[in-house]
Amino acid sequence: MTRTLLASALLLASFVTAAEPAQPATVVDIAAASTDHSTLVTALKAADYVRSLQNAGPFTVFAPTNAAFAKLPKGTLENLTKPESKEALQNILKYHVAVSVYETRFMREGMKLGVANGGNVVFHVKDGKTYVNDALIVGSARAGNGIVHIIDGVLLPPTK
């Protein structure tokens, strides 16, 4: 009897299919869903960098808000989003991305992190707040392929 019940259960289980789980949001999906990151999404599209950040990752993305982009000198963003500036824009955006997931609780004063453009960013901790270079990390959101840290400034790579 036990074998019959077990065989019946196995047969029934073979016919029952689980619903496909919802695909977790990517770091790009999180930025695109935020009204505070429309400038970043526009820049990602102009740099043809969206597809890269939709890959499996894992990624850590430092995502400047629209207000952060507004702090740039007048005309900077407009010039960077022109087709002839694509390489320079990619370099800047890659300076905002690291491979792997780095949570703020593990960021320490003076810690360096290699980023996708080949450079490094440096973390600072002041009064319990974490900064990447000089930009304050104001919040974080987990994604299916990494983590997004919302920052209040645009990270500009050092000139070579």
C-alpha positions as CSV (number, residue, x, y, z in Angstrom):
1,M,0.0,0.0,0.0
2,T,2.8,2.4,0.9
3,R,4.5,1.7,-2.4
4,T,1.3,2.4,-4.3
5,L,0.8,5.7,-2.5
6,L,4.3,6.7,-3.1
7,A,4.1,5.8,-6.8
8,S,0.8,7.7,-7.1
9,A,2.3,10.7,-5.4
10,L,5.3,10.6,-7.7
11,L,3.0,10.3,-10.8
12,L,0.9,13.2,-9.6
13,A,4.0,15.3,-8.9
14,S,5.2,14.7,-12.4
15,F,2.0,16.3,-13.8
16,V,2.0,19.3,-11.4
17,T,4.1,22.1,-12.7
18,A,5.1,25.0,-10.6
19,A,4.5,28.5,-11.9
20,E,7.6,30.2,-13.2
21,P,8.9,32.5,-10.5
22,A,9.0,36.2,-11.3
23,Q,12.4,37.3,-12.7
24,P,14.1,39.5,-10.1
25,A,14.7,43.1,-11.1
26,T,18.1,44.0,-12.6
27,V,20.1,47.0,-11.5
28,V,18.8,48.7,-14.6
29,D,15.2,47.9,-13.8
30,I,15.6,49.4,-10.4
31,A,17.0,52.6,-11.9
32,A,14.4,52.7,-14.6
33,A,11.6,52.4,-12.0
34,S,12.9,55.4,-10.1
35,T,11.8,58.9,-11.1
36,D,14.9,60.2,-9.4
37,H,17.2,58.3,-11.8
38,S,15.8,59.2,-15.3
39,T,19.0,61.1,-16.1
40,L,21.1,58.0,-15.3
41,V,18.8,55.8,-17.5
42,T,19.1,58.3,-20.3
43,A,22.9,58.3,-20.0
44,L,23.0,54.5,-19.9
45,K,21.0,54.3,-23.1
46,A,23.2,57.0,-24.8
47,A,26.3,55.0,-23.8
48,D,24.8,51.7,-25.0
49,Y,25.5,50.3,-21.5
50,V,22.0,49.0,-20.6
51,R,22.5,45.5,-21.9
52,S,25.8,45.1,-20.0
53,L,24.1,45.9,-16.7
54,Q,21.2,43.5,-17.4
55,N,23.6,40.6,-17.5
56,A,23.7,38.1,-14.6
57,G,26.4,40.2,-12.8
58,P,26.7,40.4,-9.9
59,F,27.1,44.2,-9.9
60,T,27.4,47.0,-7.5
61,V,26.1,50.2,-9.1
62,F,26.6,53.7,-7.6
63,A,23.5,55.4,-9.1
64,P,23.6,59.2,-9.1
65,T,20.2,60.9,-8.7
66,N,18.9,63.5,-11.2
67,A,19.8,66.2,-8.6
68,A,23.4,64.8,-8.6
69,F,23.6,65.2,-12.4
70,A,22.2,68.7,-12.1
71,K,25.3,69.7,-10.0
72,L,27.5,69.1,-13.0
73,P,28.7,72.2,-14.8
74,K,26.1,73.5,-17.3
75,G,26.3,71.7,-20.6
76,T,28.4,68.8,-19.4
77,L,25.7,66.2,-19.6
78,E,24.4,67.4,-22.9
79,N,27.9,67.1,-24.4
80,L,28.4,63.7,-22.9
81,T,25.2,62.3,-24.4
82,K,26.2,63.3,-27.9
83,P,27.2,60.3,-30.1
84,E,30.8,61.6,-30.5
85,S,31.2,61.5,-26.7
86,K,30.0,57.9,-26.3
87,E,33.4,56.6,-25.2
88,A,33.8,59.3,-22.6
89,L,30.3,58.7,-21.2
90,Q,31.0,55.0,-21.1
91,N,34.1,55.6,-19.1
92,I,32.2,57.7,-16.6
93,L,29.4,55.2,-16.2
94,K,31.8,52.3,-15.8
95,Y,33.4,54.3,-13.0
96,H,30.1,53.8,-11.2
97,V,30.1,50.0,-11.5
98,A,31.9,47.2,-9.7
99,V,31.7,43.5,-10.3
100,S,30.4,41.7,-7.3
101,V,28.1,42.9,-4.5
102,Y,29.4,45.3,-1.9
103,E,27.0,46.3,0.9
104,T,27.6,49.4,2.9
105,R,28.0,47.5,6.1
106,F,31.2,46.1,4.7
107,M,32.6,49.4,3.5
108,R,35.4,50.8,5.7
109,E,37.2,54.1,5.8
110,G,39.9,54.3,3.2
111,M,38.9,51.0,1.5
112,K,39.5,51.0,-2.3
113,L,37.3,49.2,-4.8
114,G,38.2,48.5,-8.4
115,V,35.5,49.6,-10.8
116,A,34.6,48.6,-14.4
117,N,36.7,51.3,-16.1
118,G,39.9,50.0,-14.5
119,G,40.0,52.7,-11.9
120,N,39.3,52.7,-8.1
121,V,36.9,54.4,-5.9
122,V,37.5,55.0,-2.2
123,F,35.1,54.7,0.7
124,H,34.9,57.1,3.6
125,V,32.8,56.8,6.7
126,K,32.0,60.0,8.6
127,D,29.5,60.3,11.4
128,G,28.0,56.9,10.6
129,K,27.4,57.8,6.9
130,T,29.2,56.1,4.0
131,Y,30.6,58.0,1.1
132,V,32.1,56.7,-2.2
133,N,34.7,59.2,-3.1
134,D,32.9,62.4,-2.1
135,A,29.3,61.2,-2.9
136,L,27.1,60.2,0.0
137,I,25.3,56.9,-0.3
138,V,21.8,57.9,0.6
139,G,20.1,54.5,0.1
140,S,20.5,51.0,-1.3
141,A,18.3,48.5,-3.2
142,R,19.0,44.9,-3.9
143,A,18.5,43.6,-7.4
144,G,18.5,40.1,-8.9
145,N,21.9,40.8,-10.4
146,G,23.5,43.0,-7.7
147,I,22.9,46.0,-5.6
148,V,22.2,49.7,-6.4
149,H,23.6,52.4,-4.0
150,I,21.9,55.7,-4.6
151,I,24.4,58.5,-4.4
152,D,24.1,62.3,-4.2
153,G,27.0,63.1,-6.6
154,V,28.3,62.0,-10.0
155,L,31.6,60.1,-9.7
156,L,34.2,61.5,-12.2
157,P,37.2,59.3,-12.9
158,P,40.6,60.9,-12.4
159,T,42.1,62.1,-15.6
160,K,45.0,60.0,-16.9
